[in-house]
Amino acid sequence: MTNKEYESYYVPSQSHWPIVGAIALFMIAFGAANYVTDLKNEQSGYGGYLLLAGIALVVYMLVGWFSDVIKESLSGKYSHQMDNSFRQGMSWFIFSEVMFFAAFFGALLYLRVFSVPWLGGAGNNAATGAVLWPDFVAQWPLLTTPDGTTTTSMGWFGLPLINTVLLLTSSITAHFAHTALIKNERKPLKIWLGITILLGVSFMFFQVLEYAHGYSEEMRLFLDSGVYGNTFYLLTGFHGMHVTLGCIMLIVMWFRILKGHFTPENHFAFQAASWYWHFVDVVWVMLFVFVYIL
């Protein structure tokens, strides 16, 4: 057998999906920014269409990429070393996500511990506060911008509390599903994983309702409503994107389980999705405490 024939049978081919994903994420970010501006100015633009196109491209990428990996795995192209590389890759990916959210939580910490007190004249910054913003009141959340625009804060009770219960419950059901897979109990596995997916979709639905409430005339909590609006939507919005991706991963796992994939000894794809889901749950708990309650 020639090297070319060997590679076609036993070596996975190079993937173009990362490039597709990068383009899709750029479209989502650019489209979302323009869509928010359109909503604020009450005008129609191309932001919404670009956002939807980016989301569709992400879905296309995920379907194609997952399909390639599944075919390569079922055809026996993955060795034990390849399995270890998948585990290392997923571990580093989650670590990069931890650093991603750490940057935003760090910005929130800096605002509340340093910037806001300094603007209020704390320490030796009395003159600085008097010059930059004489009427500033050092409190969090900041509900008044320098130009006099006012907004309101999002409380922890109601939809945020419901979403917290939903995600914490989904983490438990995901663990039950993993336990059922280890025991090779296929029916409980399908049920528990299905419940986990429903809880995740419910979370996204209620977050949409929360955003609609925030952008209502009653609250007027916009993305550009000062640093509070910025941090609120950036943290919760990026987390919502991660929940969406986690749900897609779990849905793929559920369909694979229906087709008889995975064994108690070989199921890292399911385990990786479970790791990711527990990660987004932990991030939400931190969001609920530091963004909504404190």
BELPENOR-V522401 format. One record per residue. N is the residue number from 1. SS is DSSP state (hx for helix, st for strand, lp for the rest). PSI is psi as a letter, one per 40 degrees, with the letter a starting at -180 (* if undefined). BURIAL is b if it has 24 or more other ideal C-beta (glycine too) atoms within 12 Angstrom, else e. Layout:
BEGIN
n = [N:N]
ss = [SS:SS]
psi = [PSI:PSI]
burial = [BURIAL:BURIAL]
END
This chain:
BEGIN
n = [1:2:3:4:5:6:7:8:9:10:11:12:13:14:15:16:17:18:19:20:21:22:23:24:25:26:27:28:29:30:31:32:33:34:35:36:37:38:39:40:41:42:43:44:45:46:47:48:49:50:51:52:53:54:55:56:57:58:59:60:61:62:63:64:65:66:67:68:69:70:71:72:73:74:75:76:77:78:79:80:81:82:83:84:85:86:87:88:89:90:91:92:93:94:95:96:97:98:99:100:101:102:103:104:105:106:107:108:109:110:111:112:113:114:115:116:117:118:119:120:121:122:123:124:125:126:127:128:129:130:131:132:133:134:135:136:137:138:139:140:141:142:143:144:145:146:147:148:149:150:151:152:153:154:155:156:157:158:159:160:161:162:163:164:165:166:167:168:169:170:171:172:173:174:175:176:177:178:179:180:181:182:183:184:185:186:187:188:189:190:191:192:193:194:195:196:197:198:199:200:201:202:203:204:205:206:207:208:209:210:211:212:213:214:215:216:217:218:219:220:221:222:223:224:225:226:227:228:229:230:231:232:233:234:235:236:237:238:239:240:241:242:243:244:245:246:247:248:249:250:251:252:253:254:255:256:257:258:259:260:261:262:263:264:265:266:267:268:269:270:271:272:273:274:275:276:277:278:279:280:281:282:283:284:285:286:287:288:289:290:291:292:293:294]
ss = [lp:lp:hx:hx:hx:hx:hx:hx:hx:hx:lp:lp:lp:lp:lp:lp:hx:hx:hx:hx:hx:hx:hx:hx:hx:hx:hx:hx:hx:hx:hx:hx:hx:hx:hx:hx:hx:hx:hx:hx:hx:lp:lp:lp:lp:lp:hx:hx:hx:hx:hx:hx:hx:hx:hx:hx:hx:hx:hx:hx:hx:hx:hx:hx:hx:hx:hx:hx:hx:hx:hx:hx:hx:hx:lp:lp:lp:lp:lp:hx:hx:hx:hx:hx:hx:hx:hx:hx:hx:hx:hx:hx:hx:hx:hx:hx:hx:hx:hx:hx:hx:hx:hx:hx:hx:hx:hx:hx:hx:hx:hx:hx:hx:hx:hx:hx:hx:hx:hx:lp:lp:lp:lp:lp:lp:hx:hx:hx:hx:hx:hx:hx:lp:lp:lp:lp:lp:lp:lp:lp:lp:lp:lp:st:lp:lp:lp:lp:lp:st:lp:lp:lp:lp:lp:lp:lp:lp:hx:hx:hx:hx:hx:hx:hx:hx:hx:hx:hx:hx:hx:hx:hx:hx:hx:hx:hx:hx:hx:hx:hx:hx:lp:lp:lp:hx:hx:hx:hx:hx:hx:hx:hx:hx:hx:hx:hx:hx:hx:hx:hx:hx:hx:hx:hx:hx:hx:hx:hx:hx:hx:hx:hx:hx:lp:lp:lp:lp:lp:lp:lp:lp:lp:lp:lp:hx:hx:hx:hx:hx:hx:hx:hx:hx:hx:hx:hx:hx:hx:hx:hx:hx:hx:hx:hx:hx:hx:hx:hx:hx:hx:hx:hx:hx:hx:hx:hx:hx:lp:lp:lp:lp:lp:lp:lp:lp:lp:hx:hx:hx:hx:hx:hx:hx:hx:hx:hx:hx:hx:hx:hx:hx:hx:hx:hx:hx:hx:hx:hx:hx:hx:hx:hx:lp]
psi = [h:i:d:d:d:d:d:d:d:e:h:i:i:i:h:e:d:d:d:d:d:d:d:d:d:d:d:d:d:d:d:d:d:d:d:d:d:d:d:d:e:f:i:h:a:e:d:d:d:d:d:d:d:d:d:d:d:d:d:d:d:d:d:d:d:d:d:d:d:d:d:d:d:d:e:f:e:h:a:d:d:d:d:d:d:d:d:d:d:d:d:d:d:d:d:d:d:d:d:d:d:d:d:d:d:d:d:d:d:d:d:d:d:c:d:d:d:d:d:e:e:i:b:f:f:d:d:d:d:d:d:d:g:d:e:h:h:g:i:h:i:h:e:h:i:d:e:e:h:i:a:i:i:h:i:e:i:b:d:d:d:d:d:d:d:d:d:d:d:d:d:d:d:d:d:d:d:d:d:d:d:d:e:f:g:d:d:d:d:d:d:d:d:d:d:d:d:d:d:d:d:d:d:d:d:d:d:d:d:d:d:d:d:d:e:i:d:d:d:f:g:i:d:f:g:a:d:d:d:d:d:d:d:d:d:d:d:d:d:d:d:d:d:d:d:d:d:d:d:d:d:d:d:d:d:d:d:d:e:e:i:i:i:d:d:g:f:d:d:d:d:d:d:d:d:d:d:d:d:d:d:d:d:d:d:d:d:d:d:d:d:d:d:*]
burial = [e:e:e:e:e:e:e:e:e:e:e:e:e:e:e:e:e:e:e:b:b:e:e:b:e:e:b:b:b:e:b:b:b:b:b:b:e:e:b:e:e:e:e:e:e:e:b:b:e:b:b:e:e:b:b:e:b:b:b:e:b:b:e:e:b:b:e:e:b:b:e:b:b:e:e:e:e:b:e:e:e:e:e:e:e:b:e:e:e:b:e:e:e:b:e:e:b:e:e:e:b:e:e:b:b:e:e:b:e:e:b:b:e:e:b:b:b:b:b:b:e:e:e:e:e:e:e:e:e:e:e:e:b:e:e:b:e:b:e:b:b:b:e:b:e:e:e:e:e:e:b:b:b:b:e:e:e:e:b:b:e:e:b:b:e:b:b:b:b:b:b:e:b:b:b:b:b:b:e:b:b:e:e:e:e:b:e:e:b:b:e:b:b:b:b:b:b:e:b:b:b:b:b:b:e:b:b:e:e:b:b:e:e:b:b:e:e:e:e:b:b:b:b:b:b:b:b:b:b:b:b:b:b:b:b:b:b:b:b:b:b:b:b:b:b:b:b:b:b:b:b:b:b:b:b:b:b:e:e:e:b:b:e:e:e:e:b:b:b:b:b:b:b:b:b:b:b:b:b:b:b:b:b:b:b:b:b:b:e:b:b:b:e:e]
END
